[in-house]
Amino acid sequence: MKKKGFTWLFWGFLFVMLSFNINNFDILPDIVGYIFFAIGISKLSNESSYFLKAGKYNIVLIILSIPRIFNSSIPLTNFTFTSSALIAIILFIVSIIFNLLTIYNLFQGIQEMARQKGNSSLELEADDKWKQYLFLQIGFALTFIFIFIPLLGLAYFVIIFIAAIVVAIRTMLFMSKCSYELN
């Protein structure tokens, strides 16, 4: 049961952390990742109360990600501040907060499982993965500052893009490792 839970989390991170759009259609929609998280969390929910908390926050993310199946981002050129733009910004911020709460509790649950198994290295690695995820999200937030500085903005975007791929792969490999070491 635990192994399957981590396998679902593995695939959830793929969809949540990586985004590929073609003609405003997200090939890896976040909603699929959040549904995979829900399945994985449900399989691990008996292991830690943190998974129960993550599951509650994740339900909100599933609901918030429904409108984003088709990319409805706000264009930065010719931006006018309308009530719909304000609602989109608020929903985006709420989504980020619930995403961080979900991932934080997920990694806390893993740390608790590792602690119960006496696996201190895995416990420390879970904390490290959480910090990497948090710093990546902060990096994404800072993109909106650097986007207005032409050359620096492009370099920053490339660095964040590469960091996102590296963190996604490392997080997915960690979920795979957890499926064996915490089973």
N, CA and C atoms as an extended XYZ file, in Angstrom:
549
Properties=species:S:1:pos:R:3:atomname:S:1:resname:S:1:resid:I:1 pbc="F F F"
N         0.817       -1.196        0.000 N   MET     1
C         0.000        0.000        0.000 CA  MET     1
C         0.863        1.264        0.000 C   MET     1
N         1.913        1.274        0.847 N   LYS     2
C         2.783        2.443        0.919 CA  LYS     2
C         3.510        2.658       -0.399 C   LYS     2
N         3.989        1.564       -0.978 N   LYS     3
C         4.733        1.665       -2.233 CA  LYS     3
C         3.864        2.297       -3.315 C   LYS     3
N         2.612        1.867       -3.395 N   LYS     4
C         1.696        2.432       -4.390 CA  LYS     4
C         1.432        3.906       -4.100 C   LYS     4
N         1.344        4.257       -2.819 N   GLY     5
C         1.135        5.660       -2.457 CA  GLY     5
C         2.250        6.546       -2.974 C   GLY     5
N         3.485        6.110       -2.788 N   PHE     6
C         4.623        6.900       -3.262 CA  PHE     6
C         4.712        6.906       -4.788 C   PHE     6
N         4.262        5.834       -5.419 N   THR     7
C         4.240        5.809       -6.885 CA  THR     7
C         3.268        6.862       -7.414 C   THR     7
N         2.099        6.977       -6.777 N   TRP     8
C         1.140        8.008       -7.181 CA  TRP     8
C         1.704        9.399       -6.938 C   TRP     8
N         2.423        9.587       -5.826 N   LEU     9
C         3.043       10.890       -5.554 CA  LEU     9
C         4.116       11.198       -6.591 C   LEU     9
N         4.872       10.182       -6.985 N   PHE    10
C         5.886       10.327       -8.028 CA  PHE    10
C         5.269       10.955       -9.272 C   PHE    10
N         4.176       10.358       -9.752 N   TRP    11
C         3.517       10.857      -10.968 CA  TRP    11
C         2.850       12.204      -10.719 C   TRP    11
N         2.357       12.423       -9.524 N   GLY    12
C         1.763       13.709       -9.190 CA  GLY    12
C         2.766       14.841       -9.323 C   GLY    12
N         3.980       14.620       -8.824 N   PHE    13
C         5.020       15.644       -8.935 CA  PHE    13
C         5.376       15.925      -10.390 C   PHE    13
N         5.355       14.923      -11.231 N   LEU    14
C         5.628       15.143      -12.657 CA  LEU    14
C         4.644       16.160      -13.226 C   LEU    14
N         3.361       15.966      -12.957 N   PHE    15
C         2.336       16.845      -13.521 CA  PHE    15
C         2.314       18.223      -12.855 C   PHE    15
N         2.582       18.275      -11.552 N   VAL    16
C         2.492       19.550      -10.837 CA  VAL    16
C         3.725       20.417      -11.074 C   VAL    16
N         4.889       19.802      -11.155 N   MET    17
C         6.115       20.591      -11.239 CA  MET    17
C         6.523       20.959      -12.658 C   MET    17
N         6.082       20.190      -13.632 N   LEU    18
C         6.458       20.497      -15.003 CA  LEU    18
C         5.226       20.913      -15.792 C   LEU    18
N         5.399       21.893      -16.644 N   SER    19
C         4.282       22.405      -17.423 CA  SER    19
C         4.734       22.608      -18.864 C   SER    19
N         4.025       21.986      -19.787 N   PHE    20
C         4.316       22.146      -21.207 CA  PHE    20
C         3.033       22.535      -21.921 C   PHE    20
N         3.019       23.750      -22.471 N   ASN    21
C         1.823       24.258      -23.149 CA  ASN    21
C         2.006       24.244      -24.661 C   ASN    21
N         0.978       23.773      -25.345 N   ILE    22
C         0.915       23.833      -26.799 CA  ILE    22
C        -0.429       24.466      -27.150 C   ILE    22
N        -0.384       25.617      -27.825 N   ASN    23
C        -1.602       26.347      -28.188 CA  ASN    23
C        -2.499       26.582      -26.975 C   ASN    23
N        -1.908       27.047      -25.889 N   ASN    24
C        -2.617       27.321      -24.628 CA  ASN    24
C        -3.256       26.087      -24.004 C   ASN    24
N        -2.790       24.904      -24.353 N   PHE    25
C        -3.280       23.671      -23.729 CA  PHE    25
C        -2.120       23.024      -22.993 C   PHE    25
N        -2.299       22.808      -21.706 N   ASP    26
C        -1.260       22.217      -20.858 CA  ASP    26
C        -1.258       20.703      -21.047 C   ASP    26
N        -0.163       20.173      -21.575 N   ILE    27
C        -0.046       18.731      -21.818 CA  ILE    27
C         0.020       17.960      -20.501 C   ILE    27
N         0.605       18.572      -19.482 N   LEU    28
C         0.688       17.970      -18.149 CA  LEU    28
C        -0.135       18.819      -17.181 C   LEU    28
N        -1.466       18.749      -17.250 N   PRO    29
C        -2.289       19.638      -16.418 CA  PRO    29
C        -2.135       19.361      -14.922 C   PRO    29
N        -2.083       20.442      -14.167 N   ASP    30
C        -1.927       20.342      -12.713 CA  ASP    30
C        -3.036       19.508      -12.086 C   ASP    30
N        -4.246       19.595      -12.607 N   ILE    31
C        -5.364       18.870      -12.005 CA  ILE    31
C        -5.087       17.368      -11.969 C   ILE    31
N        -4.439       16.844      -12.999 N   VAL    32
C        -4.094       15.413      -13.017 CA  VAL    32
C        -3.087       15.121      -11.907 C   VAL    32
N        -2.106       16.007      -11.747 N   GLY    33
C        -1.130       15.835      -10.666 CA  GLY    33
C        -1.776       15.860       -9.299 C   GLY    33
N        -2.723       16.769       -9.108 N   TYR    34
C        -3.400       16.854       -7.815 CA  TYR    34
C        -4.298       15.639       -7.563 C   TYR    34
N        -4.873       15.105       -8.615 N   ILE    35
C        -5.656       13.868       -8.467 CA  ILE    35
C        -4.729       12.709       -8.109 C   ILE    35
N        -3.557       12.653       -8.756 N   PHE    36
C        -2.569       11.624       -8.397 CA  PHE    36
C        -2.124       11.798       -6.948 C   PHE    36
N        -1.915       13.059       -6.517 N   PHE    37
C        -1.584       13.319       -5.117 CA  PHE    37
C        -2.677       12.779       -4.201 C   PHE    37
N        -3.934       13.038       -4.550 N   ALA    38
C        -5.059       12.593       -3.714 CA  ALA    38
C        -5.040       11.080       -3.549 C   ALA    38
N        -4.771       10.362       -4.633 N   ILE    39
C        -4.719        8.897       -4.564 CA  ILE    39
C        -3.549        8.457       -3.684 C   ILE    39
N        -2.372        9.055       -3.927 N   GLY    40
C        -1.194        8.702       -3.136 CA  GLY    40
C        -1.355        9.033       -1.665 C   GLY    40
N        -1.901       10.196       -1.402 N   ILE    41
C        -2.118       10.618       -0.010 CA  ILE    41
C        -3.100        9.677        0.679 C   ILE    41
N        -4.147        9.276       -0.031 N   SER    42
C        -5.137        8.377        0.589 CA  SER    42
C        -4.504        7.033        0.950 C   SER    42
N        -3.535        6.586        0.161 N   LYS    43
C        -2.872        5.317        0.448 CA  LYS    43
C        -1.883        5.445        1.610 C   LYS    43
N        -1.472        6.675        1.929 N   LEU    44
C        -0.513        6.903        3.015 CA  LEU    44
C        -1.161        7.529        4.248 C   LEU    44
N        -2.443        7.827        4.191 N   SER    45
C        -3.095        8.598        5.246 CA  SER    45
C        -3.062        7.931        6.624 C   SER    45
N        -2.931        6.611        6.669 N   ASN    46
C        -2.845        5.921        7.966 CA  ASN    46
C        -1.473        6.055        8.610 C   ASN    46
N        -0.504        6.533        7.854 N   GLU    47
C         0.874        6.595        8.340 CA  GLU    47
C         1.182        7.855        9.151 C   GLU    47
N         0.463        8.943        8.875 N   SER    48
C         0.756       10.199        9.557 CA  SER    48
C        -0.427       11.150        9.411 C   SER    48
N        -0.656       11.937       10.444 N   SER    49
C        -1.721       12.944       10.377 CA  SER    49
C        -1.377       14.044        9.370 C   SER    49
N        -0.088       14.178        9.059 N   TYR    50
C         0.311       15.171        8.058 CA  TYR    50
C        -0.278       14.845        6.686 C   TYR    50
N        -0.401       13.566        6.380 N   PHE    51
C        -0.996       13.190        5.095 CA  PHE    51
C        -2.478       13.564        5.051 C   PHE    51
N        -3.148       13.462        6.192 N   LEU    52
C        -4.555       13.877        6.246 CA  LEU    52
C        -4.680       15.375        5.987 C   LEU    52
N        -3.779       16.174        6.577 N   LYS    53
C        -3.777       17.617        6.335 CA  LYS    53
C        -3.480       17.907        4.868 C   LYS    53
N        -2.482       17.229        4.330 N   ALA    54
C        -2.130       17.432        2.920 CA  ALA    54
C        -3.318       17.109        2.027 C   ALA    54
N        -4.048       16.070        2.365 N   GLY    55
C        -5.213       15.675        1.576 CA  GLY    55
C        -6.286       16.748        1.564 C   GLY    55
N        -6.503       17.393        2.702 N   LYS    56
C        -7.510       18.457        2.778 CA  LYS    56
C        -7.106       19.653        1.919 C   LYS    56
N        -5.839       20.045        1.993 N   TYR    57
C        -5.371       21.165        1.179 CA  TYR    57
C        -5.392       20.802       -0.307 C   TYR    57
N        -5.095       19.558       -0.589 N   ASN    58
C        -5.041       19.099       -1.975 CA  ASN    58
C        -6.420       19.147       -2.637 C   ASN    58
N        -7.476       18.908       -1.882 N   ILE    59
C        -8.834       18.983       -2.441 CA  ILE    59
C        -9.101       20.393       -2.976 C   ILE    59
N        -8.654       21.397       -2.227 N   VAL    60
C        -8.811       22.782       -2.671 CA  VAL    60
C        -8.050       22.991       -3.978 C   VAL    60
N        -6.859       22.413       -4.075 N   LEU    61
C        -6.055       22.560       -5.297 CA  LEU    61
C        -6.725       21.909       -6.502 C   LEU    61
N        -7.357       20.776       -6.292 N   ILE    62
C        -8.075       20.127       -7.393 CA  ILE    62
C        -9.153       21.067       -7.922 C   ILE    62
N        -9.895       21.654       -7.010 N   ILE    63
C       -10.978       22.569       -7.406 CA  ILE    63
C       -10.417       23.814       -8.100 C   ILE    63
N        -9.364       24.399       -7.529 N   LEU    64
C        -8.782       25.617       -8.101 CA  LEU    64
C        -8.121       25.368       -9.461 C   LEU    64
N        -7.695       24.141       -9.720 N   SER    65
C        -6.993       23.874      -10.976 CA  SER    65
C        -7.933       23.547      -12.133 C   SER    65
N        -9.201       23.372      -11.865 N   ILE    66
C       -10.151       23.057      -12.942 CA  ILE    66
C       -10.158       24.137      -14.027 C   ILE    66
N       -10.260       25.423      -13.683 N   PRO    67
C       -10.278       26.434      -14.745 CA  PRO    67
C        -8.951       26.561      -15.498 C   PRO    67
N        -7.872       26.050      -14.899 N   ARG    68
C        -6.558       26.185      -15.531 CA  ARG    68
C        -6.238       25.049      -16.498 C   ARG    68
N        -7.202       24.181      -16.761 N   ILE    69
C        -6.944       23.123      -17.736 CA  ILE    69
C        -6.560       23.762      -19.063 C   ILE    69
N        -7.296       24.792      -19.442 N   PHE    70
C        -6.888       25.610      -20.578 CA  PHE    70
C        -6.226       26.834      -19.999 C   PHE    70
N        -5.023       27.097      -20.419 N   ASN    71
C        -4.212       28.155      -19.842 CA  ASN    71
C        -4.933       29.494      -19.971 C   ASN    71
N        -5.322       30.040      -18.850 N   SER    72
C        -6.007       31.334      -18.852 CA  SER    72
C        -5.151       32.375      -18.147 C   SER    72
N        -3.880       32.418      -18.525 N   SER    73
C        -2.975       33.355      -17.875 CA  SER    73
C        -3.296       34.785      -18.317 C   SER    73
N        -2.905       35.696      -17.490 N   ILE    74
C        -3.136       37.106      -17.763 CA  ILE    74
C        -1.947       37.632      -18.565 C   ILE    74
N        -2.183       38.147      -19.777 N   PRO    75
C        -1.067       38.649      -20.577 CA  PRO    75
C        -0.446       39.887      -19.926 C   PRO    75
N         0.888       39.961      -19.985 N   LEU    76
C         1.575       41.090      -19.376 CA  LEU    76
C         1.554       42.316      -20.284 C   LEU    76
N         1.386       42.114      -21.585 N   THR    77
C         1.301       43.246      -22.496 CA  THR    77
C        -0.152       43.688      -22.580 C   THR    77
N        -0.355       44.968      -22.664 N   ASN    78
C        -1.702       45.545      -22.706 CA  ASN    78
C        -2.548       45.110      -21.513 C   ASN    78
N        -1.919       44.973      -20.373 N   PHE    79
C        -2.626       44.550      -19.167 CA  PHE    79
C        -3.487       45.690      -18.662 C   PHE    79
N        -4.750       45.407      -18.442 N   THR    80
C        -5.639       46.371      -17.804 CA  THR    80
C        -6.179       45.726      -16.544 C   THR    80
N        -6.241       46.531      -15.516 N   PHE    81
C        -6.674       46.011      -14.231 CA  PHE    81
C        -8.198       45.977      -14.198 C   PHE    81
N        -8.750       44.786      -14.352 N   THR    82
C       -10.198       44.611      -14.319 CA  THR    82
C       -10.550       43.723      -13.139 C   THR    82
N       -11.836       43.596      -12.879 N   SER    83
C       -12.255       42.737      -11.770 CA  SER    83
C       -11.917       41.278      -12.054 C   SER    83
N       -11.998       40.861      -13.314 N   SER    84
C       -11.641       39.471      -13.633 CA  SER    84
C       -10.142       39.240      -13.465 C   SER    84
N        -9.325       40.259      -13.767 N   ALA    85
C        -7.879       40.138      -13.543 CA  ALA    85
C        -7.584       40.054      -12.052 C   ALA    85
N        -8.309       40.832      -11.258 N   LEU    86
C        -8.130       40.799       -9.803 CA  LEU    86
C        -8.498       39.423       -9.244 C   LEU    86
N        -9.600       38.875       -9.717 N   ILE    87
C       -10.018       37.538       -9.277 CA  ILE    87
C        -8.977       36.499       -9.668 C   ILE    87
N        -8.450       36.600      -10.887 N   ALA    88
C        -7.417       35.656      -11.344 CA  ALA    88
C        -6.163       35.748      -10.481 C   ALA    88
N        -5.768       36.965      -10.129 N   ILE    89
C        -4.583       37.153       -9.285 CA  ILE    89
C        -4.813       36.571       -7.894 C   ILE    89
N        -5.984       36.831       -7.328 N   ILE    90
C        -6.305       36.299       -5.996 CA  ILE    90
C        -6.326       34.774       -6.017 C   ILE    90
N        -6.960       34.187       -7.026 N   LEU    91
C        -6.999       32.725       -7.134 CA  LEU    91
C        -5.607       32.138       -7.319 C   LEU    91
N        -4.755       32.846       -8.061 N   PHE    92
C        -3.373       32.399       -8.259 CA  PHE    92
C        -2.616       32.384       -6.933 C   PHE    92
N        -2.764       33.437       -6.142 N   ILE    93
C        -2.091       33.522       -4.839 CA  ILE    93
C        -2.623       32.454       -3.883 C   ILE    93
N        -3.933       32.271       -3.847 N   VAL    94
C        -4.538       31.238       -3.000 CA  VAL    94
C        -4.027       29.860       -3.418 C   VAL    94
N        -3.925       29.651       -4.721 N   SER    95
C        -3.433       28.376       -5.249 CA  SER    95
C        -1.996       28.114       -4.798 C   SER    95
N        -1.170       29.131       -4.837 N   ILE    96
C         0.224       28.985       -4.396 CA  ILE    96
C         0.275       28.628       -2.909 C   ILE    96
N        -0.531       29.304       -2.111 N   ILE    97
C        -0.544       29.047       -0.668 CA  ILE    97
C        -0.972       27.603       -0.385 C   ILE    97
N        -2.052       27.156       -1.026 N   PHE    98
C        -2.523       25.791       -0.790 CA  PHE    98
C        -1.539       24.754       -1.346 C   PHE    98
N        -0.865       25.101       -2.429 N   ASN    99
C         0.158       24.201       -2.964 CA  ASN    99
C         1.279       24.028       -1.957 C   ASN    99
N         1.754       25.124       -1.385 N   LEU   100
C         2.834       25.049       -0.399 CA  LEU   100
C         2.391       24.289        0.848 C   LEU   100
N         1.164       24.511        1.291 N   LEU   101
C         0.652       23.780        2.452 CA  LEU   101
C         0.561       22.281        2.169 C   LEU   101
N         0.123       21.925        0.979 N   THR   102
C         0.024       20.507        0.610 CA  THR   102
C         1.398       19.855        0.592 C   THR   102
N         2.323       20.468       -0.115 N   ILE   103
C         3.668       19.882       -0.260 CA  ILE   103
C         4.395       19.862        1.079 C   ILE   103
N         4.245       20.916        1.879 N   TYR   104
C         4.866       20.940        3.196 CA  TYR   104
C         4.385       19.748        4.034 C   TYR   104
N         3.076       19.554        4.090 N   ASN   105
C         2.530       18.458        4.895 CA  ASN   105
C         2.891       17.099        4.317 C   ASN   105
N         3.007       17.019        3.016 N   LEU   106
C         3.449       15.765        2.392 CA  LEU   106
C         4.850       15.394        2.887 C   LEU   106
N         5.762       16.370        2.820 N   PHE   107
C         7.131       16.086        3.253 CA  PHE   107
C         7.216       15.891        4.767 C   PHE   107
N         6.368       16.575        5.531 N   GLN   108
C         6.340       16.340        6.970 CA  GLN   108
C         5.880       14.912        7.272 C   GLN   108
N         4.893       14.438        6.511 N   GLY   109
C         4.429       13.055        6.673 CA  GLY   109
C         5.529       12.054        6.368 C   GLY   109
N         6.295       12.339        5.325 N   ILE   110
C         7.412       11.458        4.974 CA  ILE   110
C         8.470       11.489        6.075 C   ILE   110
N         8.741       12.679        6.598 N   GLN   111
C         9.710       12.771        7.692 CA  GLN   111
C         9.254       11.961        8.894 C   GLN   111
N         7.976       12.032        9.214 N   GLU   112
C         7.454       11.276       10.347 CA  GLU   112
C         7.572        9.771       10.095 C   GLU   112
N         7.261        9.334        8.889 N   MET   113
C         7.407        7.912        8.558 CA  MET   113
C         8.861        7.472        8.690 C   MET   113
N         9.780        8.306        8.184 N   ALA   114
C        11.206        7.975        8.261 CA  ALA   114
C        11.661        7.926        9.720 C   ALA   114
N        11.180        8.860       10.523 N   ARG   115
C        11.524        8.892       11.944 CA  ARG   115
C        11.063        7.610       12.634 C   ARG   115
N         9.833        7.167       12.324 N   GLN   116
C         9.297        5.945       12.919 CA  GLN   116
C        10.097        4.716       12.501 C   GLN   116
N        10.663        4.741       11.300 N   LYS   117
C        11.485        3.623       10.825 CA  LYS   117
C        12.935        3.747       11.285 C   LYS   117
N        13.272        4.860       11.926 N   GLY   118
C        14.644        5.068       12.366 CA  GLY   118
C        15.580        5.405       11.216 C   GLY   118
N        15.039        5.949       10.144 N   ASN   119
C        15.825        6.282        8.966 CA  ASN   119
C        16.086        7.789        8.953 C   ASN   119
N        17.109        8.196        9.710 N   SER   120
C        17.391        9.630        9.858 CA  SER   120
C        17.877       10.268        8.567 C   SER   120
N        18.572        9.520        7.711 N   SER   121
C        19.046       10.106        6.453 CA  SER   121
C        17.872       10.431        5.527 C   SER   121
N        16.877        9.558        5.502 N   LEU   122
C        15.697        9.818        4.683 CA  LEU   122
C        14.886       10.981        5.272 C   LEU   122
N        14.852       11.062        6.586 N   GLU   123
C        14.163       12.169        7.252 CA  GLU   123
C        14.805       13.501        6.879 C   GLU   123
N        16.128       13.561        6.908 N   LEU   124
C        16.847       14.782        6.531 CA  LEU   124
C        16.667       15.095        5.046 C   LEU   124
N        16.651       14.055        4.232 N   GLU   125
C        16.469       14.250        2.793 CA  GLU   125
C        15.075       14.801        2.490 C   GLU   125
N        14.068       14.363        3.229 N   ALA   126
C        12.711       14.884        3.038 CA  ALA   126
C        12.674       16.381        3.371 C   ALA   126
N        13.354       16.760        4.436 N   ASP   127
C        13.428       18.173        4.794 CA  ASP   127
C        14.150       18.968        3.713 C   ASP   127
N        15.207       18.396        3.171 N   ASP   128
C        15.973       19.032        2.098 CA  ASP   128
C        15.103       19.208        0.840 C   ASP   128
N        14.329       18.199        0.502 N   LYS   129
C        13.460       18.271       -0.688 CA  LYS   129
C        12.388       19.334       -0.493 C   LYS   129
N        11.844       19.453        0.716 N   TRP   130
C        10.861       20.498        0.988 CA  TRP   130
C        11.485       21.880        0.779 C   TRP   130
N        12.694       22.080        1.298 N   LYS   131
C        13.363       23.375        1.159 CA  LYS   131
C        13.648       23.685       -0.306 C   LYS   131
N        14.068       22.686       -1.067 N   GLN   132
C        14.299       22.898       -2.497 CA  GLN   132
C        13.009       23.318       -3.198 C   GLN   132
N        11.918       22.651       -2.872 N   TYR   133
C        10.629       22.984       -3.475 CA  TYR   133
C        10.218       24.412       -3.099 C   TYR   133
N        10.376       24.768       -1.834 N   LEU   134
C        10.021       26.107       -1.368 CA  LEU   134
C        10.861       27.168       -2.076 C   LEU   134
N        12.177       26.967       -2.144 N   PHE   135
C        13.049       27.946       -2.807 CA  PHE   135
C        12.723       28.067       -4.287 C   PHE   135
N        12.352       26.958       -4.907 N   LEU   136
C        11.956       27.012       -6.315 CA  LEU   136
C        10.695       27.864       -6.482 C   LEU   136
N         9.736       27.712       -5.576 N   GLN   137
C         8.512       28.506       -5.651 CA  GLN   137
C         8.814       29.995       -5.426 C   GLN   137
N         9.727       30.283       -4.522 N   ILE   138
C        10.149       31.676       -4.312 CA  ILE   138
C        10.828       32.195       -5.575 C   ILE   138
N        11.634       31.347       -6.195 N   GLY   139
C        12.287       31.716       -7.452 CA  GLY   139
C        11.282       32.029       -8.544 C   GLY   139
N        10.223       31.223       -8.630 N   PHE   140
C         9.164       31.500       -9.604 CA  PHE   140
C         8.502       32.852       -9.317 C   PHE   140
N         8.270       33.133       -8.047 N   ALA   141
C         7.635       34.405       -7.674 CA  ALA   141
C         8.510       35.591       -8.074 C   ALA   141
N         9.818       35.445       -7.939 N   LEU   142
C        10.736       36.530       -8.300 CA  LEU   142
C        10.842       36.725       -9.807 C   LEU   142
N        10.382       35.766      -10.582 N   THR   143
C        10.412       35.884      -12.036 CA  THR   143
C         9.671       37.135      -12.486 C   THR   143
N         8.587       37.477      -11.781 N   PHE   144
C         7.797       38.647      -12.166 CA  PHE   144
C         8.558       39.956      -11.982 C   PHE   144
N         9.590       39.952      -11.161 N   ILE   145
C        10.427       41.135      -11.004 CA  ILE   145
C        11.438       41.199      -12.143 C   ILE   145
N        12.085       40.066      -12.421 N   PHE   146
C        13.159       40.034      -13.406 CA  PHE   146
C        12.656       40.074      -14.852 C   PHE   146
N        11.392       39.794      -15.066 N   ILE   147
C        10.873       39.745      -16.427 CA  ILE   147
C        10.952       41.111      -17.119 C   ILE   147
N        10.997       42.178      -16.335 N   PHE   148
C        11.037       43.523      -16.898 CA  PHE   148
C        12.459       44.019      -17.167 C   PHE   148
N        13.458       43.194      -16.859 N   ILE   149
C        14.858       43.544      -17.138 CA  ILE   149
C        15.309       42.632      -18.281 C   ILE   149
N        15.393       43.148      -19.510 N   PRO   150
C        15.534       42.302      -20.710 CA  PRO   150
C        16.559       41.170      -20.633 C   PRO   150
N        17.821       41.442      -20.596 N   LEU   151
C        18.821       40.374      -20.652 CA  LEU   151
C        18.871       39.582      -19.354 C   LEU   151
N        18.826       40.275      -18.240 N   LEU   152
C        18.849       39.611      -16.935 CA  LEU   152
C        17.600       38.747      -16.752 C   LEU   152
N        16.470       39.237      -17.215 N   GLY   153
C        15.214       38.491      -17.121 CA  GLY   153
C        15.272       37.178      -17.879 C   GLY   153
N        15.836       37.203      -19.065 N   LEU   154
C        15.962       35.988      -19.870 CA  LEU   154
C        16.893       34.983      -19.195 C   LEU   154
N        18.033       35.468      -18.712 N   ALA   155
C        18.981       34.588      -18.021 CA  ALA   155
C        18.342       33.988      -16.762 C   ALA   155
N        17.626       34.808      -16.018 N   TYR   156
C        16.965       34.341      -14.804 CA  TYR   156
C        15.929       33.273      -15.141 C   TYR   156
N        15.149       33.517      -16.193 N   PHE   157
C        14.125       32.559      -16.603 CA  PHE   157
C        14.754       31.215      -16.976 C   PHE   157
N        15.857       31.236      -17.707 N   VAL   158
C        16.543       29.993      -18.093 CA  VAL   158
C        17.038       29.252      -16.859 C   VAL   158
N        17.601       29.987      -15.913 N   ILE   159
C        18.092       29.362      -14.683 CA  ILE   159
C        16.940       28.727      -13.905 C   ILE   159
N        15.820       29.438      -13.772 N   ILE   160
C        14.663       28.903      -13.044 CA  ILE   160
C        14.094       27.687      -13.772 C   ILE   160
N        14.056       27.748      -15.096 N   PHE   161
C        13.544       26.625      -15.885 CA  PHE   161
C        14.395       25.374      -15.659 C   PHE   161
N        15.706       25.528      -15.700 N   ILE   162
C        16.618       24.401      -15.464 CA  ILE   162
C        16.477       23.910      -14.020 C   ILE   162
N        16.402       24.840      -13.079 N   ALA   163
C        16.243       24.462      -11.665 CA  ALA   163
C        14.944       23.680      -11.462 C   ALA   163
N        13.874       24.095      -12.136 N   ALA   164
C        12.591       23.394      -12.000 CA  ALA   164
C        12.706       21.951      -12.485 C   ALA   164
N        13.382       21.750      -13.583 N   ILE   165
C        13.555       20.388      -14.104 CA  ILE   165
C        14.397       19.558      -13.141 C   ILE   165
N        15.486       20.135      -12.645 N   VAL   166
C        16.366       19.417      -11.715 CA  VAL   166
C        15.619       19.066      -10.427 C   VAL   166
N        14.908       20.025       -9.852 N   VAL   167
C        14.176       19.778       -8.601 CA  VAL   167
C        13.067       18.754       -8.834 C   VAL   167
N        12.385       18.838       -9.967 N   ALA   168
C        11.319       17.871      -10.277 CA  ALA   168
C        11.885       16.456      -10.362 C   ALA   168
N        12.980       16.300      -11.071 N   ILE   169
C        13.587       14.971      -11.220 CA  ILE   169
C        14.073       14.453       -9.867 C   ILE   169
N        14.736       15.305       -9.099 N   ARG   170
C        15.246       14.884       -7.792 CA  ARG   170
C        14.105       14.526       -6.836 C   ARG   170
N        13.002       15.285       -6.901 N   THR   171
C        11.849       15.002       -6.039 CA  THR   171
C        11.196       13.684       -6.442 C   THR   171
N        11.070       13.459       -7.745 N   MET   172
C        10.479       12.213       -8.221 CA  MET   172
C        11.350       11.012       -7.846 C   MET   172
N        12.660       11.156       -7.973 N   LEU   173
C        13.564       10.079       -7.566 CA  LEU   173
C        13.460        9.830       -6.061 C   LEU   173
N        13.267       10.898       -5.292 N   PHE   174
C        13.101       10.756       -3.853 CA  PHE   174
C        11.823        9.980       -3.533 C   PHE   174
N        10.741       10.253       -4.253 N   MET   175
C         9.489        9.508       -4.035 CA  MET   175
C         9.702        8.028       -4.342 C   MET   175
N        10.463        7.759       -5.374 N   SER   176
C        10.780        6.372       -5.718 CA  SER   176
C        11.601        5.721       -4.603 C   SER   176
N        12.559        6.453       -4.076 N   LYS   177
C        13.386        5.959       -2.969 CA  LYS   177
C        12.520        5.678       -1.741 C   LYS   177
N        11.575        6.579       -1.455 N   CYS   178
C        10.673        6.388       -0.306 CA  CYS   178
C         9.825        5.139       -0.465 C   CYS   178
N         9.431        4.845       -1.698 N   SER   179
C         8.573        3.674       -1.915 CA  SER   179
C         9.286        2.385       -1.519 C   SER   179
N        10.616        2.376       -1.581 N   TYR   180
C        11.375        1.189       -1.189 CA  TYR   180
C        11.789        1.230        0.284 C   TYR   180
N        12.279        2.395        0.725 N   GLU   181
C        12.812        2.470        2.080 CA  GLU   181
C        11.749        2.593        3.156 C   GLU   181
N        10.547        3.033        2.804 N   LEU   182
C         9.505        3.173        3.816 CA  LEU   182
C         8.389        2.146        3.651 C   LEU   182
N         8.603        1.166        2.821 N   ASN   183
C         7.597        0.127        2.568 CA  ASN   183
C         7.620       -0.911        3.667 C   ASN   183
